[in-house]
Amino acid sequence: MTWIEAIVLGIVQGLTEFLPISSSAHQLIVGRLFWGNDGGGSAFTAVNQLGTETAVIVYFWRDIVRIINQWALSVAGKVPRADPDARMGWLVVVGTIPIGVLGLAFKGFIEGPLRNLWVTASMLLVFAIIIAVADATTDQHKTLDDLDSKDGIRFGLWQALALIPGVSRSGGTISGGLFMGYSREAAARYSFLLAIPAVVLSGLFELADLHGSGGDGWGQIAIATVLAFVVGYAVIRWFMRYISTHDFRPFVYYRLALSVFLFGLLFLDKIAA
């Protein structure tokens, strides 16, 4: 990977991770379109996501410290599990189970056949429709105080769909939350908190694999990850303000346009699937 590729892919990751437009789809499309590769591959994408997850940790720092502290105390039996922060900690653990199980069970399939741009274009289209329906037709009255373990698992299953490029982790999880009746802000907040353990563990796992394989390119990985953090932090600050007063229609239109554009490139054989 060249330095230019690393810089571009780091910026792309930061710009797209928190928006419901699929960062993995954009990494694939940019990589195939400009350099004829997989945008660094699934391992590079997983490591690069450590940058954007660091942005989440910084943005929600006070909440995360409080949640971890109360959750640990509840494990030790010093505070009840019903404590709001301890409860959120347990709900993040519960919600992480589906993507952990499915990610390990289908790792080879996820890193192989699913990294096909026909699949990506289809998922961009399908989830544009799903996001539009969820945003326009649901009764968005629930807050995170209404979240229970059953809904946590459901959120987790929606998050697991993001293992398919083109779905979008935030798009899938937030859509699921909207269908369950949660507000945009509540669904987005839990979505970002829920992503932390899954993305961090996946990134560290791939990082260990890369280190064990003796591969090079650590400088490029580092610069891409730093850029993903800086750009991602700016995006998450903007996005959390945006969804408090706006709907998801601009992202739906963007997904539809990108899907049509990608299908056109594939039909004309201008990009390798």
Backbone hydrogen bonds, N-H to C=O, Kabsch-Sander energy under -0.5 kcal/mol:
donor,donor_aa,acceptor,acceptor_aa,energy
6,A,2,T,-2.1
7,I,3,W,-2.5
8,V,4,I,-2.7
9,L,5,E,-3.0
10,G,6,A,-2.2
11,I,7,I,-2.1
12,V,8,V,-2.7
13,Q,9,L,-2.4
14,G,10,G,-2.1
15,L,11,I,-2.5
16,T,12,V,-1.9
17,E,13,Q,-2.1
21,I,16,T,-0.6
21,I,19,L,-2.4
22,S,19,L,-0.8
26,H,22,S,-1.6
27,Q,23,S,-2.4
28,L,24,S,-2.2
29,I,25,A,-2.8
30,V,26,H,-2.6
31,G,27,Q,-2.2
32,R,28,L,-2.8
33,L,29,I,-2.7
34,F,30,V,-2.2
35,W,30,V,-0.5
35,W,31,G,-1.8
36,G,31,G,-0.6
36,G,32,R,-0.6
37,N,31,G,-1.7
41,G,38,D,-1.1
44,F,40,G,-0.8
45,T,41,G,-2.2
46,A,42,S,-2.4
47,V,43,A,-2.2
48,N,44,F,-3.0
49,Q,45,T,-1.8
50,L,47,V,-1.6
51,G,48,N,-1.5
52,T,48,N,-0.8
53,E,49,Q,-2.5
54,T,50,L,-1.7
55,A,51,G,-1.3
56,V,52,T,-1.6
57,I,53,E,-2.4
58,V,54,T,-2.5
59,Y,55,A,-2.5
60,F,56,V,-2.8
61,W,58,V,-1.1
64,I,60,F,-2.9
65,V,61,W,-2.6
66,R,62,R,-2.1
67,I,63,D,-2.8
68,I,64,I,-2.9
69,N,65,V,-2.3
70,Q,66,R,-2.4
71,W,67,I,-2.6
72,A,68,I,-2.5
73,L,69,N,-2.0
74,S,70,Q,-2.0
75,V,71,W,-2.1
76,A,72,A,-1.8
77,G,74,S,-0.8
78,K,73,L,-3.0
79,V,73,L,-0.9
83,D,80,P,-1.8
87,R,83,D,-3.4
88,M,84,P,-1.9
89,G,85,D,-2.1
90,W,86,A,-2.2
91,L,87,R,-2.3
92,V,88,M,-2.1
93,V,89,G,-1.9
94,V,90,W,-2.7
95,G,91,L,-2.5
96,T,92,V,-1.2
97,I,93,V,-0.7
97,I,94,V,-1.0
100,G,96,T,-1.9
101,V,97,I,-2.7
102,L,98,P,-2.7
103,G,99,I,-2.2
104,L,100,G,-1.8
105,A,101,V,-2.4
106,F,102,L,-2.2
107,K,104,L,-0.9
110,I,106,F,-2.8
111,E,107,K,-2.4
112,G,108,G,-0.6
114,L,109,F,-2.1
115,R,112,G,-1.8
116,N,114,L,-1.4
117,L,273,A,-1.7
119,V,116,N,-0.6
120,T,116,N,-2.2
121,A,117,L,-2.8
122,S,118,W,-1.9
123,M,119,V,-2.6
124,L,120,T,-2.3
125,L,121,A,-1.8
126,V,122,S,-3.0
127,F,123,M,-2.5
128,A,124,L,-0.9
129,I,125,L,-1.6
130,I,126,V,-2.0
131,I,127,F,-2.4
132,A,128,A,-2.0
133,V,129,I,-2.6
134,A,130,I,-2.7
135,D,131,I,-2.4
136,A,132,A,-1.9
137,T,133,V,-2.1
138,T,134,A,-0.9
140,Q,138,T,-1.0
141,H,139,D,-1.7
141,H,181,G,-1.2
142,K,181,G,-3.2
146,D,143,T,-1.8
147,L,144,L,-0.9
152,G,148,D,-2.4
153,I,149,S,-2.2
154,R,150,K,-1.8
155,F,151,D,-3.0
156,G,152,G,-2.2
157,L,153,I,-2.3
158,W,154,R,-2.1
159,Q,155,F,-2.6
160,A,156,G,-2.0
161,L,157,L,-0.8
161,L,158,W,-0.7
162,A,159,Q,-1.9
163,L,160,A,-1.8
164,I,161,L,-2.0
167,V,164,I,-1.9
172,G,168,S,-3.1
173,T,169,R,-2.4
174,I,170,S,-2.7
175,S,171,G,-2.0
176,G,172,G,-2.2
177,G,173,T,-2.2
178,L,174,I,-2.5
179,F,175,S,-2.5
180,M,176,G,-1.5
181,G,178,L,-1.5
182,Y,177,G,-2.8
183,S,142,K,-2.2
187,A,183,S,-2.8
188,A,184,R,-2.6
189,R,185,E,-2.5
190,Y,186,A,-2.4
191,S,187,A,-2.2
192,F,188,A,-2.4
193,L,189,R,-2.2
194,L,190,Y,-3.0
195,A,191,S,-1.5
196,I,192,F,-0.8
196,I,193,L,-0.8
198,A,194,L,-0.8
199,V,195,A,-2.9
200,V,196,I,-2.6
201,L,197,P,-2.3
202,S,198,A,-2.1
203,G,199,V,-2.8
204,L,200,V,-2.6
205,F,201,L,-2.2
206,E,202,S,-2.4
207,L,203,G,-2.4
208,A,204,L,-2.3
209,D,205,F,-1.9
210,L,206,E,-2.7
211,H,207,L,-2.3
212,G,208,A,-2.6
213,S,209,D,-1.8
214,G,211,H,-1.0
215,G,210,L,-1.6
221,I,217,G,-2.2
222,A,218,W,-2.4
223,I,219,G,-2.4
224,A,220,Q,-2.3
225,T,221,I,-2.2
226,V,222,A,-2.4
227,L,223,I,-2.3
228,A,224,A,-2.2
229,F,225,T,-1.9
230,V,226,V,-2.4
231,V,227,L,-2.7
232,G,228,A,-2.1
233,Y,229,F,-2.5
234,A,230,V,-1.4
235,V,231,V,-2.2
236,I,232,G,-2.8
237,R,233,Y,-1.8
238,W,234,A,-1.8
239,F,235,V,-3.1
240,M,236,I,-2.2
241,R,237,R,-1.1
242,Y,238,W,-2.5
243,I,239,F,-2.5
244,S,241,R,-0.8
245,T,242,Y,-1.6
246,H,242,Y,-1.4
251,F,248,F,-0.6
252,V,248,F,-2.0
253,Y,249,R,-2.7
254,Y,250,P,-2.0
255,R,251,F,-2.5
256,L,252,V,-2.4
257,A,253,Y,-2.5
258,L,254,Y,-2.8
259,S,255,R,-2.6
260,V,256,L,-2.4
261,F,257,A,-2.6
262,L,258,L,-2.6
263,F,259,S,-2.9
264,G,260,V,-2.4
265,L,261,F,-2.2
266,L,262,L,-2.4
267,F,263,F,-3.0
268,L,264,G,-2.2
269,D,266,L,-1.1
270,K,265,L,-3.1
271,I,265,L,-0.8
